[in-house]
């Protein structure tokens, strides 16, 4: 039984070895700086045609490039440049296939096909994509490169919503509740507190909502380091003039590109903190100035 089970595996290995041997037997020497030169050309690519809008966590990019060459196989790799960056990076394909074929009766004799499947799981995957073919003569360190045109990929949807964990509010005191959302395009955020529904820039009673701002990454090297704005993450703040029991049920609704999420906050109300009249007046003045400070940010 064991021998029978191993038979298909041995046949497959023999087939692959035969194919590899056939391709290797076709290879001839080529040079970067003299004849016969290591030359290749892009025969087929769907990179430009793959340009478009992809929904996060629901889409799969299938990128394909096919190079032909005279003397050797072409090594194909995939690269992308994030929308808000200048340098090119290697694409992390979820699945990669590369097929090299050789036919001496055909000119050019070599065909190198590469397929890159990419699951769209992050907004940072938005950017420009291309394939690159490389050939080397195996003697010098020089490499001949051949590239496809670029395709532009746009990623939309809500990537994450963060409420900041447990918050304990002081009863009767001014408080701020913050929400961080990573989404594309910039999301709409609505705050729900009891029967109240407020959107950005609105104030009602003891509640006020700031405008939606870009989120800035925390400084790691002190105040001398410039603040770095995140391209896809935003913050919204709910200002409360005097925390009350109903605030334990605060929720937010986030909407971006047709996707909607409702999130609950983990809020608890602390004990009543006694303050002097002067202290309460100071907090009241601070709360009244907060909306103007947010507008200046």
C-alpha positions as CSV (number, residue, x, y, z in Angstrom):
1,X,0.0,0.0,0.0
2,X,2.8,2.4,0.9
3,X,4.5,1.7,-2.5
4,X,1.3,2.5,-4.3
5,X,0.8,5.7,-2.4
6,X,4.3,6.8,-3.3
7,X,3.9,6.1,-7.0
8,X,2.0,9.3,-7.9
9,X,4.6,11.4,-6.0
10,X,7.5,9.8,-7.8
11,X,5.8,10.4,-11.2
12,X,5.2,14.1,-10.4
13,X,8.8,14.5,-9.3
14,X,10.1,12.8,-12.5
15,X,7.8,15.1,-14.6
16,X,9.1,18.3,-12.9
17,X,12.7,17.1,-13.2
18,X,12.2,16.4,-16.9
19,X,10.7,19.8,-17.5
20,X,13.5,21.5,-15.6
21,X,16.1,19.5,-17.6
22,X,14.5,20.5,-20.9
23,X,14.5,24.2,-20.0
24,X,18.1,24.0,-18.7
25,X,19.2,22.3,-22.0
26,X,17.9,25.3,-23.9
27,X,20.0,27.8,-22.1
28,X,23.0,29.4,-23.8
29,X,25.4,32.0,-22.7
30,X,24.6,35.7,-23.0
31,X,26.3,38.9,-22.0
32,X,25.3,42.3,-20.7
33,X,28.0,44.2,-22.6
34,X,28.6,42.3,-25.8
35,X,27.0,39.8,-28.3
36,X,25.1,37.7,-27.8
37,X,23.3,40.0,-25.4
38,X,20.9,39.1,-22.6
39,X,17.8,40.6,-24.1
40,X,14.2,40.2,-23.1
41,X,10.9,41.9,-23.7
42,X,7.5,42.1,-22.0
43,X,5.0,40.1,-24.1
44,X,1.9,40.4,-21.9
45,X,0.9,42.2,-18.7
46,X,-2.4,42.9,-17.0
47,X,-1.0,45.4,-14.5
48,X,-2.5,48.5,-16.0
49,X,-5.8,46.7,-16.7
50,X,-5.9,45.7,-13.0
51,X,-6.0,49.4,-11.9
52,X,-9.1,50.3,-10.0
53,X,-10.8,50.4,-6.7
54,X,-10.6,47.4,-4.3
55,X,-12.6,46.9,-1.1
56,X,-10.5,46.1,1.9
57,X,-10.9,42.5,3.2
58,X,-13.1,41.6,0.3
59,X,-10.9,41.8,-2.8
60,X,-8.1,39.8,-4.5
61,X,-5.7,41.3,-7.0
62,X,-4.4,38.9,-9.7
63,X,-1.4,40.4,-11.4
64,X,0.3,38.7,-14.4
65,X,3.4,39.4,-16.5
66,X,4.9,37.3,-19.3
67,X,8.5,37.9,-20.6
68,X,10.2,36.4,-23.6
69,X,13.9,36.0,-24.0
70,X,16.5,34.5,-26.3
71,X,19.1,32.9,-24.1
72,X,18.0,32.4,-20.5
73,X,15.0,32.5,-18.2
74,X,13.9,35.9,-16.9
75,X,13.6,36.3,-13.1
76,X,10.3,38.1,-12.5
77,X,9.6,40.1,-9.3
78,X,6.8,42.3,-8.2
79,X,7.1,45.8,-6.8
80,X,4.8,48.6,-5.5
81,X,5.2,52.2,-4.3
82,X,2.7,53.3,-1.6
83,X,0.6,56.3,-2.6
84,X,2.2,58.6,-0.1
85,X,5.8,57.3,-0.5
86,X,8.6,57.6,-3.0
87,X,10.6,54.4,-2.8
88,X,9.6,51.0,-4.4
89,X,9.1,47.9,-2.2
90,X,8.7,44.2,-2.9
91,X,5.1,43.0,-3.1
92,X,4.1,40.3,-0.6
93,X,2.1,38.1,-2.9
94,X,-0.4,35.9,-1.1
95,X,0.3,33.3,-3.8
96,X,3.0,33.3,-6.5
97,X,3.4,31.1,-9.6
98,X,6.3,31.3,-12.0
99,X,6.5,29.1,-15.1
100,X,9.5,28.9,-17.4
101,X,9.2,27.3,-20.8
102,X,11.6,26.7,-23.6
103,X,11.0,25.9,-27.3
104,X,14.0,25.8,-29.6
105,X,11.7,26.0,-32.7
106,X,10.4,29.3,-31.5
107,X,12.0,32.7,-31.6
108,X,12.5,33.9,-28.9
109,X,12.9,30.5,-27.3
110,X,12.2,31.3,-23.6
111,X,9.0,32.3,-22.0
112,X,8.8,33.4,-18.3
113,X,5.3,33.8,-16.8
114,X,4.7,35.1,-13.3
115,X,1.4,35.4,-11.5
116,X,1.0,37.3,-8.2
117,X,-2.2,37.1,-6.2
118,X,-2.6,39.7,-3.5
119,X,-5.3,39.7,-0.8
120,X,-6.3,43.2,-0.1
121,X,-6.2,43.5,3.7
122,X,-4.7,46.9,4.5
123,X,-5.2,50.5,3.3
124,X,-1.4,50.8,3.0
125,X,-1.6,48.4,0.0
126,X,-3.0,51.4,-2.0
127,X,-0.4,52.6,-4.5
128,X,1.3,51.8,-7.8
129,X,2.2,48.3,-8.9
130,X,4.6,46.9,-11.6
131,X,6.5,43.8,-12.5
132,X,10.2,43.6,-13.2
133,X,12.1,41.1,-15.2
134,X,15.9,40.6,-14.6
135,X,18.6,38.8,-16.5
136,X,22.2,38.3,-15.6
137,X,25.0,36.8,-17.6
138,X,26.3,35.0,-14.5
139,X,29.8,36.5,-15.0
140,X,29.6,40.2,-14.2
141,X,27.6,41.7,-11.4
142,X,25.5,43.7,-13.9
143,X,21.8,43.0,-14.3
144,X,19.6,43.9,-17.2
145,X,16.1,45.0,-16.1
146,X,12.9,45.2,-18.0
147,X,9.7,46.6,-16.4
148,X,6.0,46.8,-17.1
149,X,3.9,50.0,-17.0
150,X,2.5,50.9,-13.6
151,X,-1.0,50.2,-12.5
152,X,-2.7,52.3,-9.8
153,X,-4.6,50.5,-7.1
154,X,-7.0,52.3,-4.7
155,X,-8.1,50.6,-1.5
156,X,-11.3,51.8,0.2
157,X,-13.3,50.8,3.3
158,X,-12.8,50.8,7.1
159,X,-9.7,49.1,8.3
160,X,-10.0,49.5,12.1
161,X,-11.9,51.4,14.8
162,X,-10.3,51.9,18.2
163,X,-12.2,53.2,21.3
164,X,-9.2,53.2,23.7
165,X,-10.3,50.6,26.1
166,X,-11.9,51.2,29.5
167,X,-12.6,54.8,30.5
168,X,-13.6,56.0,34.0
169,X,-15.4,59.3,33.9
170,X,-15.7,61.6,37.0
171,X,-19.3,62.4,37.7
172,X,-20.1,66.0,37.1
173,X,-16.7,66.8,35.7
174,X,-15.7,67.8,32.1
175,X,-14.5,64.8,30.1
176,X,-13.2,64.0,26.6
177,X,-13.9,60.7,24.8
178,X,-11.8,59.9,21.8
179,X,-12.3,57.6,18.8
180,X,-9.6,56.6,16.3
181,X,-10.6,55.3,12.8
182,X,-8.4,54.1,10.0
183,X,-10.5,54.3,6.8
184,X,-10.4,55.5,3.2
185,X,-11.9,57.9,2.2
186,X,-12.0,60.1,5.3
187,X,-14.9,58.7,7.4
188,X,-18.1,60.3,8.6
189,X,-18.4,59.9,12.4
190,X,-21.6,60.3,14.4
191,X,-21.8,60.2,18.2
192,X,-24.8,58.7,20.0
193,X,-25.6,59.5,23.6
194,X,-29.1,58.5,24.8
195,X,-31.5,60.3,22.4
196,X,-28.8,62.7,21.2
197,X,-27.1,62.2,17.8
198,X,-24.3,64.6,16.9
199,X,-21.9,64.9,14.0
200,X,-18.6,66.7,13.5
201,X,-18.7,70.3,14.7
202,X,-22.1,70.1,16.4
203,X,-22.9,71.1,20.0
204,X,-26.0,70.4,21.9
205,X,-26.6,70.8,25.7
206,X,-23.6,69.5,27.6
207,X,-22.2,67.7,24.5
208,X,-19.9,69.0,21.8
209,X,-18.1,67.1,18.9
210,X,-14.8,68.2,17.4
211,X,-14.0,68.1,13.7
212,X,-12.5,64.9,12.2
213,X,-8.7,65.3,12.2
214,X,-5.9,63.3,10.8
215,X,-4.2,61.1,13.5
216,X,-0.6,61.9,14.2
217,X,1.8,59.1,15.2
218,X,3.3,59.4,18.7
219,X,6.8,61.0,18.8
220,X,9.5,58.4,19.7
221,X,12.5,60.7,20.1
222,X,11.0,63.6,22.0
223,X,9.8,67.1,21.0
224,X,12.7,67.5,18.5
225,X,11.1,64.9,16.2
226,X,8.5,66.3,13.8
227,X,4.9,65.1,14.1
228,X,4.0,62.6,11.4
229,X,0.5,62.6,10.1
230,X,-1.0,59.2,9.2
231,X,-2.4,59.1,5.7
232,X,-5.4,56.9,6.5
233,X,-6.2,57.3,10.3
234,X,-8.4,60.0,11.8
235,X,-9.6,61.0,15.3
236,X,-12.9,62.5,16.6
237,X,-13.5,63.7,20.1
238,X,-16.7,64.0,22.1
239,X,-16.5,66.8,24.7
240,X,-18.7,66.4,27.8
241,X,-19.3,69.5,30.1
242,X,-20.3,67.4,33.0
243,X,-20.2,63.6,33.0
244,X,-23.5,61.9,33.8
245,X,-24.8,58.3,34.1
246,X,-26.2,58.3,30.5
247,X,-22.6,58.6,29.3
248,X,-21.9,55.0,30.1
249,X,-23.9,54.1,27.0
250,X,-22.0,56.3,24.5
251,X,-21.7,54.8,21.0
252,X,-20.4,56.0,17.6
253,X,-21.4,55.3,14.0
254,X,-18.6,55.3,11.4
255,X,-19.3,55.4,7.7
256,X,-16.8,55.3,4.8
257,X,-17.4,54.4,1.1
258,X,-20.8,52.7,1.8
259,X,-19.5,50.6,4.8
260,X,-21.0,51.4,8.2
261,X,-19.9,50.2,11.7
262,X,-21.4,50.9,15.1
263,X,-19.1,50.7,18.1
264,X,-19.7,50.8,21.8
265,X,-17.4,52.3,24.4
266,X,-16.4,50.7,27.6
267,X,-17.2,53.6,30.0
268,X,-17.8,53.6,33.7
269,X,-18.8,56.5,35.9
270,X,-16.7,57.2,38.9
271,X,-17.7,58.6,42.3
272,X,-18.7,62.2,42.8
273,X,-15.6,64.3,43.2
274,X,-16.2,67.3,45.5
275,X,-14.7,70.5,44.2
276,X,-14.8,74.0,45.5
277,X,-16.8,76.6,43.7
278,X,-13.6,78.1,42.3
279,X,-12.6,74.7,41.0
280,X,-15.9,74.1,39.3
281,X,-15.8,77.5,37.7
282,X,-12.3,76.8,36.3
283,X,-13.4,73.5,34.8
284,X,-16.4,75.3,33.3
285,X,-14.3,77.9,31.6
286,X,-11.9,75.2,30.3
287,X,-14.8,73.3,28.7
288,X,-16.2,76.4,27.0
289,X,-12.8,77.1,25.4
290,X,-12.2,73.5,24.2
291,X,-14.3,73.7,21.0
292,X,-12.3,76.8,19.9
293,X,-9.0,75.0,20.6
294,X,-10.1,72.0,18.5
295,X,-11.0,74.4,15.6
296,X,-7.5,75.8,15.8
297,X,-5.8,72.4,15.6
